[in-house]
Amino acid sequence: MVAGKYGVLSADIECFSDVDLIKCGVYAYADSPAFEILLFAYSFDGGETQIIDLAQGEKFPAEVEEAIFDVSVTKTAYNANFERTCLSKYFGRYIPPESWHCSAVQAAMLALPRSLEDVGRVLGLDEQKIVKAYMEQKKAAQQEGATEGPSAEESPMKADDES
């Protein structure tokens, strides 16, 4: 287990489903046969952000999967219940909520907007631009015959770009 090795796992996922999340909710969204997690971005203890491209066949490193299920590791995510529910569906097992902390709730407690996009705008961040740039670099690398995405030096997903 990763107990004691890491204190906090910060996570963000990008998903696809043919079910409308707003109209139907996260459980119906994740229960769709078309549901899939495309990207999983994470950082341990505020370190460098890593991205797992599940859509391209990359797999979760064992220590990340262990941390997801380890209640001694605090997990943080914006709309944490979404991440937790989707990851539970992906792994096919229940993930208990007690070690998850929702940064959307923390933002609301500070009278910030509820949407991540709006919080980013208020704080002067452009996270969507960062993710888009990463995906464009990864696509370009694949078109050039590379099997991996941009290197850490080339990636726009650096720790200093995090919110």
BATIMAR-709752 format. One record per residue (C-alpha): x, y, z; residue number from 1. Coordinates in steps of 0.05 Angstrom, whole numbers, plus 5000, padded with zeros to 4 digits. Example, Ala and Ser with C-alpha at 12.3 -4.5 7.8 and 13.67 -1.06 7.14 Angstrom:
<pt><px>5246</px><py>4910</py><pz>5156</pz><num>1</num></pt>
<pt><px>5273</px><py>4979</py><pz>5143</pz><num>2</num></pt>
***
This chain:
<pt><px>5000</px><py>5000</py><pz>5000</pz><num>1</num></pt>
<pt><px>5019</px><py>5073</py><pz>4993</pz><num>2</num></pt>
<pt><px>5001</px><py>5089</py><pz>5065</pz><num>3</num></pt>
<pt><px>5051</px><py>5138</py><pz>5093</pz><num>4</num></pt>
<pt><px>5084</px><py>5149</py><pz>5026</pz><num>5</num></pt>
<pt><px>5036</px><py>5202</py><pz>5001</pz><num>6</num></pt>
<pt><px>4989</px><py>5249</py><pz>5038</pz><num>7</num></pt>
<pt><px>4948</px><py>5278</py><pz>4981</pz><num>8</num></pt>
<pt><px>4928</px><py>5255</py><pz>4912</pz><num>9</num></pt>
<pt><px>4899</px><py>5311</py><pz>4869</pz><num>10</num></pt>
<pt><px>4858</px><py>5284</py><pz>4812</pz><num>11</num></pt>
<pt><px>4820</px><py>5307</py><pz>4750</pz><num>12</num></pt>
<pt><px>4787</px><py>5264</py><pz>4698</pz><num>13</num></pt>
<pt><px>4761</px><py>5276</py><pz>4628</pz><num>14</num></pt>
<pt><px>4705</px><py>5229</py><pz>4608</pz><num>15</num></pt>
<pt><px>4657</px><py>5211</py><pz>4553</pz><num>16</num></pt>
<pt><px>4586</px><py>5186</py><pz>4558</pz><num>17</num></pt>
<pt><px>4527</px><py>5188</py><pz>4511</pz><num>18</num></pt>
<pt><px>4483</px><py>5206</py><pz>4571</pz><num>19</num></pt>
<pt><px>4471</px><py>5279</py><pz>4587</pz><num>20</num></pt>
<pt><px>4505</px><py>5291</py><pz>4654</pz><num>21</num></pt>
<pt><px>4464</px><py>5353</py><pz>4671</pz><num>22</num></pt>
<pt><px>4397</px><py>5321</py><pz>4654</pz><num>23</num></pt>
<pt><px>4410</px><py>5251</py><pz>4682</pz><num>24</num></pt>
<pt><px>4463</px><py>5258</py><pz>4736</pz><num>25</num></pt>
<pt><px>4530</px><py>5224</py><pz>4748</pz><num>26</num></pt>
<pt><px>4503</px><py>5154</py><pz>4763</pz><num>27</num></pt>
<pt><px>4465</px><py>5148</py><pz>4698</pz><num>28</num></pt>
<pt><px>4524</px><py>5181</py><pz>4661</pz><num>29</num></pt>
<pt><px>4574</px><py>5131</py><pz>4688</pz><num>30</num></pt>
<pt><px>4527</px><py>5071</py><pz>4680</pz><num>31</num></pt>
<pt><px>4521</px><py>5082</py><pz>4604</pz><num>32</num></pt>
<pt><px>4554</px><py>5027</py><pz>4563</pz><num>33</num></pt>
<pt><px>4587</px><py>5084</py><pz>4524</pz><num>34</num></pt>
<pt><px>4619</px><py>5114</py><pz>4586</pz><num>35</num></pt>
<pt><px>4695</px><py>5117</py><pz>4588</pz><num>36</num></pt>
<pt><px>4749</px><py>5156</py><pz>4624</pz><num>37</num></pt>
<pt><px>4793</px><py>5187</py><pz>4571</pz><num>38</num></pt>
<pt><px>4845</px><py>5223</py><pz>4613</pz><num>39</num></pt>
<pt><px>4866</px><py>5219</py><pz>4686</pz><num>40</num></pt>
<pt><px>4909</px><py>5277</py><pz>4710</pz><num>41</num></pt>
<pt><px>4940</px><py>5272</py><pz>4778</pz><num>42</num></pt>
<pt><px>4992</px><py>5298</py><pz>4825</pz><num>43</num></pt>
<pt><px>5019</px><py>5271</py><pz>4891</pz><num>44</num></pt>
<pt><px>5030</px><py>5322</py><pz>4947</pz><num>45</num></pt>
<pt><px>5030</px><py>5381</py><pz>4899</pz><num>46</num></pt>
<pt><px>5085</px><py>5351</py><pz>4855</pz><num>47</num></pt>
<pt><px>5089</px><py>5351</py><pz>4780</pz><num>48</num></pt>
<pt><px>5023</px><py>5336</py><pz>4745</pz><num>49</num></pt>
<pt><px>5022</px><py>5271</py><pz>4707</pz><num>50</num></pt>
<pt><px>4970</px><py>5251</py><pz>4655</pz><num>51</num></pt>
<pt><px>4948</px><py>5180</py><pz>4639</pz><num>52</num></pt>
<pt><px>4917</px><py>5176</py><pz>4570</pz><num>53</num></pt>
<pt><px>4869</px><py>5118</py><pz>4580</pz><num>54</num></pt>
<pt><px>4837</px><py>5130</py><pz>4512</pz><num>55</num></pt>
<pt><px>4904</px><py>5111</py><pz>4481</pz><num>56</num></pt>
<pt><px>4912</px><py>5048</py><pz>4523</pz><num>57</num></pt>
<pt><px>4955</px><py>5075</py><pz>4579</pz><num>58</num></pt>
<pt><px>4944</px><py>5042</py><pz>4647</pz><num>59</num></pt>
<pt><px>4941</px><py>5068</py><pz>4717</pz><num>60</num></pt>
<pt><px>5007</px><py>5060</py><pz>4754</pz><num>61</num></pt>
<pt><px>4999</px><py>5013</py><pz>4813</pz><num>62</num></pt>
<pt><px>5015</px><py>5067</py><pz>4864</pz><num>63</num></pt>
<pt><px>4960</px><py>5112</py><pz>4835</pz><num>64</num></pt>
<pt><px>4908</px><py>5057</py><pz>4837</pz><num>65</num></pt>
<pt><px>4929</px><py>5039</py><pz>4908</pz><num>66</num></pt>
<pt><px>4924</px><py>5112</py><pz>4929</pz><num>67</num></pt>
<pt><px>4854</px><py>5118</py><pz>4900</pz><num>68</num></pt>
<pt><px>4830</px><py>5062</py><pz>4946</pz><num>69</num></pt>
<pt><px>4874</px><py>5078</py><pz>5006</pz><num>70</num></pt>
<pt><px>4832</px><py>5116</py><pz>5057</pz><num>71</num></pt>
<pt><px>4895</px><py>5143</py><pz>5090</pz><num>72</num></pt>
<pt><px>4911</px><py>5183</py><pz>5027</pz><num>73</num></pt>
<pt><px>4869</px><py>5247</py><pz>5020</pz><num>74</num></pt>
<pt><px>4840</px><py>5254</py><pz>4950</pz><num>75</num></pt>
<pt><px>4822</px><py>5323</py><pz>4924</pz><num>76</num></pt>
<pt><px>4782</px><py>5339</py><pz>4862</pz><num>77</num></pt>
<pt><px>4735</px><py>5392</py><pz>4835</pz><num>78</num></pt>
<pt><px>4666</px><py>5360</py><pz>4842</pz><num>79</num></pt>
<pt><px>4698</px><py>5301</py><pz>4878</pz><num>80</num></pt>
<pt><px>4635</px><py>5259</py><pz>4877</pz><num>81</num></pt>
<pt><px>4639</px><py>5259</py><pz>4801</pz><num>82</num></pt>
<pt><px>4711</px><py>5234</py><pz>4801</pz><num>83</num></pt>
<pt><px>4696</px><py>5183</py><pz>4856</pz><num>84</num></pt>
<pt><px>4634</px><py>5156</py><pz>4821</pz><num>85</num></pt>
<pt><px>4667</px><py>5151</py><pz>4753</pz><num>86</num></pt>
<pt><px>4730</px><py>5118</py><pz>4782</pz><num>87</num></pt>
<pt><px>4686</px><py>5068</py><pz>4820</pz><num>88</num></pt>
<pt><px>4652</px><py>5050</py><pz>4754</pz><num>89</num></pt>
<pt><px>4719</px><py>5045</py><pz>4718</pz><num>90</num></pt>
<pt><px>4750</px><py>4999</py><pz>4770</pz><num>91</num></pt>
<pt><px>4686</px><py>4961</py><pz>4783</pz><num>92</num></pt>
<pt><px>4689</px><py>4971</py><pz>4858</pz><num>93</num></pt>
<pt><px>4663</px><py>5019</py><pz>4909</pz><num>94</num></pt>
<pt><px>4708</px><py>5077</py><pz>4930</pz><num>95</num></pt>
<pt><px>4689</px><py>5103</py><pz>5000</pz><num>96</num></pt>
<pt><px>4678</px><py>5179</py><pz>5004</pz><num>97</num></pt>
<pt><px>4711</px><py>5193</py><pz>5071</pz><num>98</num></pt>
<pt><px>4780</px><py>5209</py><pz>5044</pz><num>99</num></pt>
<pt><px>4755</px><py>5253</py><pz>4987</pz><num>100</num></pt>
<pt><px>4755</px><py>5329</py><pz>4992</pz><num>101</num></pt>
<pt><px>4717</px><py>5371</py><pz>4942</pz><num>102</num></pt>
<pt><px>4751</px><py>5435</py><pz>4919</pz><num>103</num></pt>
<pt><px>4684</px><py>5458</py><pz>4889</pz><num>104</num></pt>
<pt><px>4655</px><py>5459</py><pz>4959</pz><num>105</num></pt>
<pt><px>4717</px><py>5497</py><pz>4983</pz><num>106</num></pt>
<pt><px>4709</px><py>5547</py><pz>4927</pz><num>107</num></pt>
<pt><px>4636</px><py>5557</py><pz>4944</pz><num>108</num></pt>
<pt><px>4655</px><py>5569</py><pz>5017</pz><num>109</num></pt>
<pt><px>4699</px><py>5626</py><pz>4992</pz><num>110</num></pt>
<pt><px>4640</px><py>5655</py><pz>4952</pz><num>111</num></pt>
<pt><px>4673</px><py>5635</py><pz>4886</pz><num>112</num></pt>
<pt><px>4630</px><py>5611</py><pz>4828</pz><num>113</num></pt>
<pt><px>4608</px><py>5537</py><pz>4826</pz><num>114</num></pt>
<pt><px>4635</px><py>5520</py><pz>4757</pz><num>115</num></pt>
<pt><px>4709</px><py>5504</py><pz>4750</pz><num>116</num></pt>
<pt><px>4712</px><py>5546</py><pz>4687</pz><num>117</num></pt>
<pt><px>4684</px><py>5607</py><pz>4723</pz><num>118</num></pt>
<pt><px>4730</px><py>5597</py><pz>4783</pz><num>119</num></pt>
<pt><px>4789</px><py>5596</py><pz>4734</pz><num>120</num></pt>
<pt><px>4764</px><py>5659</py><pz>4701</pz><num>121</num></pt>
<pt><px>4757</px><py>5695</py><pz>4769</pz><num>122</num></pt>
<pt><px>4826</px><py>5673</py><pz>4789</pz><num>123</num></pt>
<pt><px>4857</px><py>5690</py><pz>4722</pz><num>124</num></pt>
<pt><px>4873</px><py>5617</py><pz>4703</pz><num>125</num></pt>
<pt><px>4863</px><py>5583</py><pz>4636</pz><num>126</num></pt>
<pt><px>4866</px><py>5509</py><pz>4652</pz><num>127</num></pt>
<pt><px>4825</px><py>5488</py><pz>4590</pz><num>128</num></pt>
<pt><px>4879</px><py>5520</py><pz>4547</pz><num>129</num></pt>
<pt><px>4932</px><py>5479</py><pz>4582</pz><num>130</num></pt>
<pt><px>4894</px><py>5413</py><pz>4572</pz><num>131</num></pt>
<pt><px>4879</px><py>5431</py><pz>4499</pz><num>132</num></pt>
<pt><px>4953</px><py>5447</py><pz>4487</pz><num>133</num></pt>
<pt><px>4974</px><py>5380</py><pz>4518</pz><num>134</num></pt>
<pt><px>4925</px><py>5342</py><pz>4474</pz><num>135</num></pt>
<pt><px>4949</px><py>5378</py><pz>4411</pz><num>136</num></pt>
<pt><px>5021</px><py>5362</py><pz>4429</pz><num>137</num></pt>
<pt><px>5004</px><py>5289</py><pz>4441</pz><num>138</num></pt>
<pt><px>4966</px><py>5284</py><pz>4375</pz><num>139</num></pt>
<pt><px>5024</px><py>5316</py><pz>4338</pz><num>140</num></pt>
<pt><px>5073</px><py>5268</py><pz>4370</pz><num>141</num></pt>
<pt><px>5030</px><py>5208</py><pz>4350</pz><num>142</num></pt>
<pt><px>5025</px><py>5234</py><pz>4278</pz><num>143</num></pt>
<pt><px>5101</px><py>5238</py><pz>4276</pz><num>144</num></pt>
<pt><px>5104</px><py>5164</py><pz>4297</pz><num>145</num></pt>
<pt><px>5122</px><py>5174</py><pz>4370</pz><num>146</num></pt>
<pt><px>5087</px><py>5128</py><pz>4419</pz><num>147</num></pt>
<pt><px>5087</px><py>5177</py><pz>4476</pz><num>148</num></pt>
<pt><px>5061</px><py>5247</py><pz>4486</pz><num>149</num></pt>
<pt><px>5104</px><py>5309</py><pz>4498</pz><num>150</num></pt>
<pt><px>5162</px><py>5303</py><pz>4546</pz><num>151</num></pt>
<pt><px>5158</px><py>5336</py><pz>4614</pz><num>152</num></pt>
<pt><px>5198</px><py>5395</py><pz>4587</pz><num>153</num></pt>
<pt><px>5150</px><py>5404</py><pz>4528</pz><num>154</num></pt>
<pt><px>5086</px><py>5392</py><pz>4566</pz><num>155</num></pt>
<pt><px>5042</px><py>5451</py><pz>4585</pz><num>156</num></pt>
<pt><px>5019</px><py>5409</py><pz>4645</pz><num>157</num></pt>
<pt><px>5074</px><py>5430</py><pz>4692</pz><num>158</num></pt>
<pt><px>5066</px><py>5439</py><pz>4767</pz><num>159</num></pt>
<pt><px>5076</px><py>5515</py><pz>4762</pz><num>160</num></pt>
<pt><px>5015</px><py>5518</py><pz>4717</pz><num>161</num></pt>
<pt><px>4969</px><py>5486</py><pz>4768</pz><num>162</num></pt>
<pt><px>4915</px><py>5522</py><pz>4806</pz><num>163</num></pt>
***
